[in-house]
Amino acid sequence: MITNGKYRHTYTSTASDITPLYRLTPNAMLMYFQDSFARLMTIHGVAAFDIVKQRRMWVITEVQMDVQPTVTYWAEDFTVEIWVSELTSLRIYCDFRIVHKDSEQLIASGTSQWNILNLDTKRLETTDFLADKLTVVPELMTASHKKVRFPKVQSCDMQMEHRATRLDLDFNFHVSNRSYVSIALLTMPNDVLATQMLKTVTVHWLHETYLDETLLCRMSRTEDGSYLHTLTNADGVVVCELMSQWQPQAETPDVSEVLNRDL
């Protein structure tokens, strides 16, 4: 449903969407937000399967997301609201909210940057053909659309290698953008995960990775207490970088005391 240029779609959480503390996982939030983006573009006739006929492809290059300590249980309904907040000559910015369906309690919010790639030249194309199809709603969920600059760190607090498997791939046979996030967050210390929950995450996707390629994942603690996660390929090229901030875990009631499902 589109109202005043904003698209809303309601989903029902599944068991795999929920953390042990009854929050939506980062992977789930990204998945449902991107599914809503695809649905919105389908309505306007410019979804991935539409523009591939013109040898074009959607590419997501950045996401900034603020996460609230909002409980989400299995089989609860939540709504993703998404809209195009800015359209430049080369970039499409989509802002979004994820809220509980009935209470409208905020679960997460943020912004994302998209580009159109020419499949033949591998170069970015202008967004001119989208101007008369997409409605721009200039409401921003972040301070601005200016690219977040990550700090340069000199040390590495943890590192690991990951070899891309078929489970990491999307329908383009690349490592999917959500897989990069899951891989990067594997470098979070266990003691942090045991006492804290995700507060903000900013992701820059920079280069493609394919099946059987090896990624080196490095995690560094920054001066402000954030965690910088950097993924490089075998040639030393940074393919993805992610900045995460965490907050103390909120107290969560036992699910048996608050949940009643008549399904």
N, C-alpha and C positions, 0 to 999 in steps of 0.2 A: 504494500500500500504506500502510495506517495502522497504526502500532504505538505503543501507549501514548499515543494522541492526536496523534502526529506523522505527517505524511504525507511520503512519499519518492517521488520520480519521477526516473528516469534519462534523460538526453538525450545525444545525440552532437553534438559541436561541428562546425560547418560552416566553410567558408573565411571567410564574412562575419562570423563571430563572433570572429575572431582579429585581434589587432593585429600590426603588423610585428615586435613583440618576443614574440609567442606568449603573450599574455595574453588572457583574455576581455575584450571591449570592455564599457564601462559599459552600452551599449544592450543587449547580449546578456544580461548579468547581470540587468538589470531585466526583460527580456522573459521569461526562463525562470523567474525568481522569480514574476512575475505569472501566468504560465501555470500554475504549480503551485498558486498561490492559487485560480485558476479551477477547476482540477481538484478541489481539496479542497472548494470550495463546491458543485461539481456532485455530489459524493458525498453531501453533506448536503441536497441539494435546494434550495439557495439561491444558485445561480449567477445570473449576469446574466440569462440567458434564462428563469430561473424567476421571479425577482422582478419582472421587467418586466411580467408579467401582473397584478401588484398595483400597477402604476404606481410602481415603485421602481427605483432604480439604485444600483449600487456606485460610490463615488467614493474614489479614493486621494488623500490630502492630504499625506502626509509619508513620506519614507524616509530612514533613516540607514544607511550601509553602510561597513564597513571592508573594504578590498581588500588581499589578500596578494600578494606578488611571486611568484606560483605560475605556472609554465609550463603552458600548455594547448595542445596541438597539434591540428591538423585530425584529425577522426574519432576523437578520444578521448572516452570516456564520462565524464560527471560527473553527480552526483546533487544535486538540490535537496531539502532537508529543511525543512519549514515547519509551523508550529503556531500556534494562537491562544494568545497569552500573557496577554492581559487583555481583558476585556469590560466596558465601562462603559455607562452609559445611552445615550450617543450615539456611542461610538467602539469600533472593533474593532482591536486591535493584533495583528499577526502578525509573529513573529520567524522568521528563516530562516538556514540555512547552505547554501553551495554547496561541494561537496567532490569530489575525484576519486573515481570509483566504487570502484576497487580499493584504493588506498592510504588513502582517507579524508583525504588531505591537503587542508587548508582553502584554498579559493580566495577566498571572500568570506563575510561574515556581517553581519547587521544586523536592523533592525526597521522596521515600517511601520505607518502609521495609516490606517484606512479608515472611511468613514461611509456611511450609507444616505440617499439623497436621494429626496424625493417629487417625482415628475416633474410633478405638477400644481401644487403650491404652491411648488416650488423651495426647500423648506425641509428641514432635516435631520429624520429620523425617529428614534425611539428604537429600540434594539436588542432590545426585549423579545421579539420573535418569533424571535430567534436563540438565546435563552438555553437552550432545550431541544434545540437542534439541534447546537450547537458545543461541543466539549470544550475546556476551558481548561487549558493546561499552563503554570503560572506560572514558566517559565524564560526569563530575559531575556538577549538577546545584546548589550545596551547597558547602561550604568550605570542608566538608568531610562527611563521613557516620557515624562518631562517634555520639553516642546517646547524645542528648541534655539533660543535667541535669537541672531539674527545681529547683528553690530555695525553701528552707523551710521557710514558713511564720508562724508567731505566731498569727496573727489576721485574722478576717473574716469581709469583708466590706459588703457582702450581701450573703444571702442564701435562698434557696427555695427547696421545695420537688416536685418530679415529679414521678407519677405512670405510669409505662410502659403500653401503650395501643397497640392495634393491629396496629395502624398507625405507631408505632415505629419499628415494626418487619421486618426482611428480610426473604428470602425464607428458611433460616435455623431455623426460629422461635426464633432467638435471636434479641435483640435490635440491629439495624443496626449501623454500624460505623458512618454513616452520622447523624443518630438521636442523637447520643451522642454529636456531634458538635452543632447541633441545640439547644439541651437542655442546654448545657453549656453556649452558647452565650446568652441565655435568662437572665443570671445574669449580663449582661452588663448594666451600668447605662444609663438611657434615655438621660441625657444631653450629654453623650459621643456620643451616636448614632446620636444625632441631629446635631453634629458639626464635627464628624470625620468619617473616613472610615477605614476598615481593611487594615493593611499593611503586617503583617506576622502572620502566625498561625502554631503552632507545636502541634501535637496531639499524645499522647501515649494511645493506647488501651491495657488494661491489663487483664480484666476478662469479662466473658459473663454475660448478664442480660436477664431475661425472662419476659414474659407477667405477669402483675400485680405486679411485684416487684417494690419497692419504692426506688428511688435514691435521695440522699441528695446532692444538688449542692451548693458548696461554691465558692465565688469569693473573691480573695485577690489582692490588689494592691501591686506591688513589688517596690523595691527601684529605679529601672531604668524606672519606668513608665509603665511597662507591666502589664497585667492582668493574674493571674493564676486562672484557673477554675478547681475545683476538684470534681469529682462525686464518691460518696461512696454508697455501698448498705446497707441493714439493719443490716448487721454484722459488719459494719465499714470498710469493705474492699474497697480500691480504685479500681474502675473498669475502670476509664478513667481520664486522666488529660490533660489539654489543656492550652497552653500559647498563648496569643494574644497581638499584638501590633497594635496601631492605629495611623493614621496621619490625619491632617486637610483635610477637604473635598475640592476637587478641584471644581472650578466653572464649572457648566454644562449648556450648552445652552438649551433653551426650545426645546423639541422634535419637535414641530410643525415648527420650523425654520430650522431644519437641516435634517429632515427625509422625504423621499418620497418613498413609497412602491407601486409598481405596481405588485400586486400579483394576 
